[in-house]
């Protein structure tokens, strides 16, 4: 997960987060696993955004990927994917046995610079991530980030991106790139959410209205947006991979689309893509 970080102390996320055991069991101040990052036992904070000054840690990359954004954008996404089940508290994620790698590239103000995202993608690849959730975007895209995303796709990384919340069909990136699986939002009545962007690049939609998830400081809250639809699809992709670990990104995309339920028109349409995803159908394809 490339986002604003995760509150890794949240009780409902204990056991859900990736741990770099070599660094946790190693020597402080030493790059024990020789991956180029010292003491990255919980992931890494790539945030280096001097143009977006805020009250948080926004200048120096470090080994503390704590979520500083409001009630916790990245923390909310992590909970949707993999909050623990049957622990007597809070919620259960779509895939409570999945593992979320905490890669911070967003400031406390929610800004992400493209070079930080690019470095985060390389870290994800080099440290064994199979899926990357990218719940952010813009209408502009540099050739630099486009090339990095293409490289990640060529390495077999399944890239799932939120379609945006503009409510129109203006191209949005990175979800507008062919290498990504673009996810819009449906509402509680199984219609397209009014805020959800749409258009020719949409692959599918997932619930994105009034989703309960983990928040910072051990709390929970209700969130809406395509940012919270994308991790539902990321988690379903993770469930598919647990059954079929050798599937490539296009096979995963095809399963997600062909197993979706039509909620608007028969077949693909520009508002909901191939329909609203179905975890049950996807894992039984």
C-alpha positions in Angstrom: 0.0 0.0 0.0 1.5 3.4 -1.1 -0.4 6.1 0.8 -0.1 8.4 3.8 1.3 5.6 6.0 -0.5 3.4 8.6 -1.0 3.8 12.3 0.9 0.6 13.0 -0.1 0.7 16.7 -3.8 0.2 15.9 -5.0 -2.9 17.8 -7.1 -4.2 14.9 -4.1 -4.2 12.5 -1.8 -6.2 14.7 -0.9 -9.3 12.7 -2.0 -7.6 9.4 1.1 -5.6 8.7 4.3 -6.6 6.9 7.3 -7.0 9.2 10.8 -7.0 7.8 12.1 -9.7 10.2 15.8 -9.2 9.2 15.7 -5.6 10.3 13.5 -6.3 13.4 15.9 -8.9 14.6 19.0 -7.2 13.4 21.3 -4.4 14.7 20.0 -0.9 15.1 21.6 1.5 12.6 22.6 -1.3 10.3 21.1 -2.3 6.9 20.9 -5.9 8.0 19.1 -7.2 4.9 21.2 -5.1 2.5 18.2 -3.7 0.7 19.5 -0.1 0.9 17.3 0.9 3.8 18.4 1.0 7.4 16.0 -0.3 10.1 13.0 -0.6 7.8 11.4 -3.2 10.0 7.9 -1.6 9.5 8.3 -0.4 5.9 9.6 3.0 4.8 8.6 6.7 4.7 9.6 8.1 1.3 7.9 11.5 1.9 10.3 14.2 0.7 8.0 17.1 -0.3 9.4 20.5 0.7 6.9 22.2 -1.6 4.1 20.9 0.5 5.0 22.0 4.0 2.7 21.0 6.8 2.9 20.2 10.5 4.1 16.6 10.0 7.1 14.7 8.8 7.3 15.9 5.2 11.0 16.5 4.3 13.2 13.6 5.4 12.6 10.0 4.3 13.0 7.7 7.3 12.0 4.3 8.7 8.8 5.6 10.5 5.8 5.3 8.1 3.3 6.5 10.6 0.0 7.9 9.2 -0.2 11.6 10.0 -3.1 12.5 7.7 -6.3 13.6 9.6 -8.1 10.5 10.8 -5.8 8.4 8.7 -6.2 7.8 5.0 -3.7 5.0 4.8 -4.9 3.5 8.1 -8.4 3.4 6.7 -7.3 1.6 3.6 -5.2 -0.9 5.5 -8.3 -1.8 7.6 -10.5 -2.4 4.6 -7.9 -4.7 3.2 -6.8 -6.7 6.2 -8.2 -5.7 9.7 -8.1 -8.8 11.9 -11.2 -11.0 12.1 -12.5 -12.9 15.2 -10.4 -10.8 17.6 -13.4 -9.4 19.5 -12.9 -5.8 18.4 -13.7 -3.4 15.6 -14.1 -4.7 12.1 -12.8 -7.5 9.8 -11.0 -6.7 6.5 -11.9 -8.3 3.2 -8.7 -10.4 3.6 -7.8 -10.6 7.3 -5.0 -13.1 6.5 -3.4 -10.9 3.9 -0.3 -8.8 4.7 -0.1 -5.1 4.1 3.3 -3.5 3.4 3.3 0.0 4.8 5.0 2.4 2.3 4.4 6.0 3.0 4.6 8.6 0.2 2.0 11.1 1.3 2.3 14.1 3.7 0.1 14.9 6.6 -1.8 17.2 4.2 -2.4 14.3 1.8 0.1 15.4 -0.9 2.2 12.9 -2.8 5.1 13.8 -5.1 5.8 11.7 -8.1 9.4 10.9 -7.3 8.3 9.7 -3.8 5.7 7.4 -5.4 8.2 6.1 -7.9 10.7 5.3 -5.1 7.9 3.6 -3.2 7.0 1.4 -6.2 10.6 0.2 -6.5 10.7 -0.6 -2.8 7.4 -2.6 -3.2 8.9 -4.6 -6.0 12.3 -5.2 -4.4 10.7 -6.3 -1.1 8.3 -8.8 -2.5 4.9 -7.1 -2.8 2.5 -8.7 -5.3 -0.2 -6.1 -5.4 0.0 -2.3 -4.9 -3.0 -0.2 -3.9 -2.8 3.4 -5.2 -5.7 5.4 -3.7 -4.6 8.8 -5.1 -4.3 10.6 -8.3 -4.4 13.7 -10.5 -5.4 14.8 -14.0 -1.7 15.3 -14.8 1.0 12.7 -15.2 4.7 12.9 -15.9 6.5 10.6 -18.3 8.8 9.7 -15.4 6.0 8.2 -13.3 4.3 6.6 -16.3 7.5 4.8 -17.1 8.0 3.6 -13.5 4.4 2.2 -13.5 5.0 0.5 -16.8 8.2 -1.0 -15.3 6.3 -2.2 -12.2 3.7 -3.8 -14.4 6.3 -5.6 -16.5 7.7 -7.0 -13.2 4.3 -8.6 -12.6 3.0 -6.1 -10.0 -0.8 -5.9 -9.9 -1.5 -2.2 -9.7 -5.0 -1.2 -8.5 -5.9 2.5 -8.5 -8.8 4.6 -7.5 -10.7 6.3 -10.3 -11.1 9.6 -8.6 -14.0 11.6 -7.0 -14.7 14.3 -9.6 -18.0 12.8 -10.8 -17.0 13.3 -14.4 -15.2 11.5 -17.2 -12.0 13.6 -17.2 -9.0 11.3 -17.4 -7.4 10.6 -14.0 -4.0 9.2 -13.3 -2.6 6.7 -12.4 -6.0 5.0 -12.8 -6.2 6.1 -16.5 -3.1 4.1 -17.4 -3.6 0.7 -19.1 -1.2 -1.0 -16.6 -3.6 -0.2 -13.7 -6.9 -1.7 -12.7 -9.1 1.3 -12.4 -11.8 1.2 -9.7 -14.8 3.4 -9.3 -17.3 3.5 -6.4 -20.8 2.1 -6.0 -23.2 3.2 -3.2 -25.2 1.3 -0.6 -28.1 1.0 -3.1 -25.8 -0.7 -5.7 -25.8 2.3 -8.0 -22.8 4.3 -9.2 -21.8 6.7 -6.4 -22.5 10.2 -7.5 -19.0 11.4 -6.7 -17.3 8.5 -8.6 -15.3 9.4 -11.7 -16.1 7.3 -14.8 -15.1 7.0 -18.4 -13.3 4.7 -20.9 -10.7 3.5 -18.5 -12.9 2.2 -15.7 -12.6 -1.6 -15.1 -15.1 -2.1 -12.3 -16.6 -0.5 -9.2 -16.7 -1.5 -5.5 -18.6 -0.2 -2.5 -17.3 3.3 -1.6 -20.0 5.0 0.4 -20.1 5.0 4.2 -17.4 2.3 4.6 -16.5 1.6 8.3 -12.7 1.2 8.8 -9.8 1.7 11.1 -8.6 5.2 11.9 -5.6 6.6 13.7 -5.2 6.5 17.5 -7.0 3.1 17.7 -10.3 4.5 16.5 -12.8 3.7 13.7 -14.8 5.9 11.4 -17.0 6.0 8.3 -15.4 7.0 5.0 -16.5 7.5 1.4 -14.7 7.8 -1.9 -13.1 5.8 -4.6 -10.0 5.7 -2.3 -11.9 3.2 -0.3 -13.3 1.2 -3.2 -9.8 0.4 -4.5 -8.6 -1.5 -1.4 -11.7 -3.7 -1.6 -10.5 -4.7 -5.1 -6.9 -5.0 -3.9 -8.0 -7.4 -1.2 -10.1 -9.5 -3.6 -7.0 -9.7 -5.8 -5.1 -10.9 -2.8 -7.6 -13.6 -2.1 -7.4 -14.7 -5.8 -3.6 -14.9 -5.5 -3.7 -17.0 -2.4 -5.5 -19.6 -4.5 -3.5 -19.0 -7.7 -0.2 -17.5 -6.8 1.2 -17.5 -10.3 -1.5 -15.5 -12.0 -0.3 -12.4 -13.9 -1.9 -9.0 -13.7 -4.0 -9.4 -16.8 -5.4 -12.7 -15.6 -6.3 -11.1 -12.3 -8.0 -8.1 -14.1 -10.0 -10.5 -16.3 -11.2 -12.5 -13.2 -12.2 -9.3 -11.4 -14.2 -8.1 -14.4 -15.8 -11.3 -15.5 -16.9 -12.1 -12.0 -18.4 -8.7 -11.3 -22.2 -8.2 -11.0 -23.9 -5.9 -13.6 -25.6 -3.1 -11.7 -26.3 -0.6 -14.5 -26.2 -1.9 -18.1 -25.6 -5.4 -19.4 -21.9 -5.8 -20.1 -19.3 -3.1 -19.8 -20.4 0.6 -19.5 -18.5 3.8 -18.9 -20.1 4.4 -15.5 -19.5 1.1 -13.7 -17.1 -0.7 -16.0 -17.8 -4.4 -15.9 -19.9 -3.9 -12.7 -19.6 -4.2 -9.0 -17.0 -6.7 -7.8 -18.0 -9.9 -6.1 -15.4 -11.5 -3.8 -17.3 -14.8 -3.7 -17.6 -15.1 -7.5 -14.0 -14.0 -8.0 -12.5 -16.7 -5.8 -14.7 -19.4 -7.4 -13.8 -18.6 -11.0 
